[in-house]
Amino acid sequence: METLFTNEVTADQLAAFLGVTSKTIRNHAERGIVVRSGRGKYLLAESIRNMLAEARKGSRPNDLHREQLALVREKRRAAELRNAEAEGRVIDLTEAEAVVDAIVATFRVGLDSLPAKITRDVSLRKQIKAEADAILLAASRKFAALAGTHNNETMMETDDDE
């Protein structure tokens, strides 16, 4: 391949071409990025290719950068939580569980008393109670499944953040 320029240049020429100092060129030569062709001489094309490759490597996120991004995300999440709490969009889990427990208990007591309110027939009462218990059991299982799904999602979000 024919070129319009010489492939062998001095440190000063390569430095001027790249816009750096000749000391930078010598430092890169020690690291094997700039290619020496002899005493005080460097291969222009190969050295430029290596410098570009090195610059591309430097533009990739490194571990420190990833950690900094994770920290920024965590700070943002904490700020969002504080804002949600200040705006009254967050409720305490213990309070929420207490409210759900009170509602479920009221519902359960109401269902337990239903057979006696409907009929005096003991066998029919047992049948109504069995149906109500089956509905409560199905609701309990659905609640447990939904609570488990919610807990798994919360744990997955925590794992993703790590």
N, C-alpha and C positions, 0 to 999 in steps of 0.2 A: 504494500500500500504506500503510495507516494504522498508525502506531506509537504506543506508549504513552509514548514519551519523545521529547525533542527530539533532532534530529539534529546540532545545532550546540552544541559545548561548549567550555569554556576548557581550557587546558593543565592547570590544577590539577584540574579535574573529570575529564578523561580519565585523568590520572595516578592519581587516587584510584580510578577505576573499574577500571583495569588493575593497580593495585598497584605502580606505579613512580613515579619522581620526575618533576616537570614538566620538569626538564632532559633526562631521557630522552625525553620526548615531543618536545621541541624538536629534539633530535638526530635522532630518527626522522623528523621533519618535514623536516629538511635533506636526509636521504637519500631522501625521497619515499615513505616507508612510511606515515607519518601524513599525512592529507590536510588541508591548510589551506583554510579557507573565507573567511578574512579576517584582519585583524590580531588576533592572540591567540585566534583561534577555529579550531576543527577539526571536521571531519565525523566524527561518532561511528561510524556503521555502517561506512563505507568504511575508516576508520582501523583499526577492530577486525579487519575482514576481512584487511587488509594485514598487520597484526601477526601474525595467525594463520598466514597464508601464509609470512611470514618465519620464524616459529617452526618450521613444518614443514620448511622448507629447511634450517634449522640442525640438525634432527634426523637428516638424511641423512648417511651416512658420507662424509667428504671424503677427499682424497688422503692427508692426514696420518694419518687414522684407518686407511685401508687399509694404509698403510706400517707402522703400528704393529701391525696384525693380522698382516701378513706376517712381521714380526720375531718376534712371539710364536710363530707357527707354526714358524718356523725354529729358534727356541730349544727349542721342545718336541721337534722332530724330532731335534735334536742330543742332547738329554737322553735320548730314547728309544734312540738309537744307542749312547750311552755305557752305558745300562742293559743293552742287549742284549749288548754286548761284555763287560761285567762278569759277566753270567750265562752267558757262553760260547755264546750263540746266533749269534755272528757269526764267520765265518772269513775269513781273508785271501784275496782273489781269486787271488793268485799261488800260494798254497799249494793252493787248490782245483784250479787248472789243472794243477799238478804231479801231484796225486793222480790226476786224470782221465787225464792223459797216460800215467802209469805203468800204469794199468789197461788203457787202450786198447792200449798197446804190448805188454803181456802177452797180451792177447786176440789181437792181430794176429799175434804170433809163433806162438801156438797154432794159429790158423787156417792160417797158412802151412805149418806142419809136418804138418797133418792129412792132406793127400793122400798123402804118403809113408808115413804110418803105416797108411793104409787099404789101399793097393794098390801093386803093383809095375808095373801097367799104366800106361805113360806117357800114353796118350790119356785114360784114365780120370782120372789125376792132373790133367791139364790141365782136364778138364771140372769136376772138384771145385774146383780152384783158381779157375776162372772164376766158378763159383757163389758161392764164398766172397768173391771180390773184389766181385761184384755186391752181396752183402749188406753188405759193409764200405762200399761206395760209397753205398748207400742210407742206412746208419746215419750216415755222414759228412754227407750232405746234410741229413738230419733234424736232426742236432746243430747244423749251421750255421744252419738255419732257426730252431731254438729259441733259439740264442744270439743271432741277429739280432733276434728278437722281444723277448727279454729286454733287449737293448741299446736297442731302440726304446722300450720301456716306461720304462726308466730315463731316457732322454733326454726323454721326454714329461713324466715327473714333474718333472724339472729345469726344463723350460720352463714348466710350470704354476706352479711356485713363484715364478718371476720376475715 
